[in-house]
Each structure stands twice: as C-alpha cells, then as structure tokens.
Amino acid sequence: MSAVAYEAGLAAFRETLAEEEAKAPAGPWRAGGRATKAYPNKEDKNWWLAEGPTMVHNYYTWRLQNPNLDIWHTPEGVPAIELGVVVQLPGDVTLKSYIDRVFVDKATGKTMIVDLKTGKPPQAGLQLAVYRLALQQQFGEAPQYGAFWMARQGTLDTVYNLDQYPLPMVERWMRDVKKAIDMQIFVPHITMMCDYCGVKKFCYAHGSQEYTPDFGDDLKEKQ
C-alpha cells in the first residue's frame, strides 16, 4: 500500500463524487446522520467533502498496519476489489454480489471477506455469508471468516466465523426469498435502520399510498 495508491484513492473519491453530482446536480441527494452545529444539513455533500478524505486515510493507515493481509485474486487473476459475482443457485435463483474486498493472510493462506461500511455495522454477518456463498459457487473459495471494516474508526468490527451460516442453509434462504418475491409477499421489517433506506418513500409501512397492497387478497378464493 504505497503513497501513490493513497493519492489515487483520494482522486477516485473526488472523481466519483463529481460524477454523481453531474448526473443529478439537483438531486436525488439523501443526507443521513444527525444535524450538528457544523453540519446543520446532516451528512450532505459538504460533510462528505470534509470527512471522505479522512476515511480514505483511515483505510490507507489500516492497510499499512496489517502487512500480513494481501488482496486475494481469483483463479483468473482478477483482484478481489469490488468483485462482481453472478451465479445460478439451485431452484432457479440468480445471486448477484459485489464484494468490496477479499483478503488472504500471507502467513496462513486463509481468506477473509471484508465489507467496507461508512455508517453503522450490521448486527449480524448474514451479508458476509451471502458473499461467501457467491465465492464458493463461482471460484470454489469459501472464506471461513468475514468482517465489516468501519471507515469512520478505521478498524474492523466483529470478525464473524461464517461457519455458523452453513452454505446449504444460506442457499435455502435465497430460495425462500425468491419464493416470497414471486408470490408478492413482502413483510416490512421496521427498525431504526429504516431512516437509511433508499426506498423508504415507496414503503407502505412508512405511509406510501402508491404501493399499498390489498391487505385482504390472501383471504380471497383463488380462481
């Protein structure tokens, strides 16, 4: 991890922000977090311009402090950085994943999935387990461990032993999710994380009228 890579990371951050703003100069922009005296508009563009470079620096520092970790490469030689994986699972399920990082410990040869988070960490490692399933199906690589890297703190959160999510169990969950989607069964899961959801305005549980279902249609006799 060189100073050149650090500068490239900063440049990529600024370029990406500029590209997104060019696509929609007036929005849709969504500011999370809380309003403060310094940032009354919450975590808006100005906040990101100030804090984004700090997160890039945190990642640079973390990589320097963990020289035993190297980027894992697929059998085709592709570095596992924002790695896109599309696989077909049993039951006609298409699983698409974009995996931020897969590292390999140079001392042990073991791999670990790392997902980069700029907000709060998830309360469980299910997302990492889904990534593990995708890697196993596509490359035959099933990392035992996974973690969320927290950009604000510059450290890993809980390191999960992904063996607690056996691959057949995750496959079954994916099939069940597809069945629910196919049957138009959508049960809202209302938590504090709803405030960060990008489709909250379309959710009938939060007052949207456009997509409110017929709540009694499951009781009607099927023709």
N, C-alpha and C positions, 0 to 999 in steps of 0.2 A: 504494500500500500504506500505509494510514493506521494510526494508533494504535487506531482503532475496530476495524479489521479484525484487528489483533493481539489485542485483548481478546476479540473474537468467536472467534478461533482457540483461545485458551485455554479459553473457555467450552465450545466444541464438544468439545474434548479431554476435559474433565471430565465432560460430559454423556454422551458416548459410553461412557466407562469405567464410569460409574454404570449406564447402560442394560444393558451387557453383564453386569455383576455381578448386576443384578436378574433377568436371565434365568436365570442359573445361579449362585446365591450360593456353592454349594459346589464349583463347577467346571462343565464341564471347563476348568481353567486350566493352561496349559503355560508353564513358565518356561525360557527359553533362556539363553544366555550361560554364564558361569562363576561359581562361588561365590566370593565375596570376604568379607573380614572385615566390611565394611559391609553386604553383602547375602549372607548365607550361603545364602539360598534362591534364589540366582541372580536373574534379571531377573523378579521376581514383581510383584505389584500395587504394593508399596511402592517398588520400583525405578522403575516407570512413573510413579507419582505424583511422584517426585523428578526424574526425567530427562525425562519427557514435556514439561513446560513449557519446558525448555531447547531441545528440538527445535523446538517452535513458535517460540521466539525466534530460533533459527538460521534458520528459513525466512523470518521477518519481516526479519531483517537481510540475508539474501541477496537478497531482492526489492528492498530499498532500494538495495543496491549494484549492481543491474542494471536501472536505469530504462529501458533500451532494450528490455527484454522485456515484452511485454504478453500477456494471455491471448487466445488465438485463439478466435474464435466461428464456429460452424457457419453455413452459408448461412441457416439458420432463426433465427439469432441466439442460439443456446444457447452459453454459455461452456464451453470445454473444460476443465472441472474435474470430475474423477471422471466422465468422459463414458462413458456406456454405449452400446456399438455392437453391433448384432446384424446380421450379413449372411449371405447364402447364397452359397457359393462353388461353382464347377463341381464336379461329382462328388457332389452331394447332401451337401455339408459345411456345417454351421451353425457359424459362428465368432462367439463371444461375447467381447467385450472390455470391460474397464473401465479407461479410460486416465486416469491421475492428472492429467496436465497436457499441454496443447499450447500452446506459446508462439509468438508471432510477433515477430520483430525489427522494430521500428518503422522502423529505418533502411533495411533491405533488403527487408522484406516477406516474408522466408523464415520458414518454420515449423520448429519443433523439438519432438519428443516428449520429455517428461521424466517418468520414473517415480520416485516417492519411495520410498526404502529406509531402514528403521530399523536394518537389520543390515548384513551384508556385501554388496558389489555382486556381481552375476553375473559370470561370467568371459567372457561374450560378449554381443553385442547382439541375440540372436535374439528375445527378448521384445519389444523395441522394433520389430523388423522385422515381427512379427505385428501389432502395433498399427498400424504404417504400412499394412499390407495392409487392415486393417479401415477405416481412414480413407479410403483410396483407393477402396474399394468403395462406401462409404456416401456420401462427400462429394466424391470426386474430388480429394482433397488427399493428397499423398504426400510428407511431410516428408523431406528428404534426410538430416537429422541427428537423432540421439537420444542421450539420456544418462540416467544414474541420478543422482538427487540424494541425497546421503548425509546423513541427518538428524543424525547424531552430529557430523559435521565441518562441516556447513552449507555444503557445496560440491558442485559437480558432479564426478562421477567421469569416466572416459573418455568423450569425445564420439565416438560412432560415426558413420561415414559409412554410412548404411543402403543405399547403392547396392551395397554388397558382398553384399546379400541381394536379388537381383532378385525382383520381385513374382511372376513365373511360378514361380520356384524355391520360394518360400515357399508358394504355392498347392499345388504338388506335395507338399511336405512335409505339409501339412494333409490332403491326400487319403490319403497313405501312413499317417498316424497313424490316420485313420478306418478304413482297411482293417485295420490291426492290431487296433483295438478291436473291430471287427465280427467278426474271426476269433479273438478272445480270445487274442491274442498279446501278452504283457506281459513284456518283458525288463527286469529290475531294473537300474537304473543306480546303483550303490553308490558314494557319495562321502562326504566329510566333511559335506556339506550334509544328509545323512540325519537328523542329530540335530535339524534344524529342521523336519523334515517332519511335517505334521499327521496323516498317515495311516500313519505308520511302524508303529504297532501292528498294522495289518492286513496288513503286507507279509510274505510267506512268506520273503523273503530275510533278514528280521530275526527269524525264529522263530515267526511266526504260524502256527497249525495250522488255523485256521478257513478260510482261503482258499488253502491249498496245492493246487496243481493236480496232475493226474495227469501226471507227467513223461514218461510213455511214450505218451500218447494220440496224439501226432503220428506214431507208427510203426504204429499200428493201421490196418488196411484200412478205408477209408471205405465205409459202406453206401450 
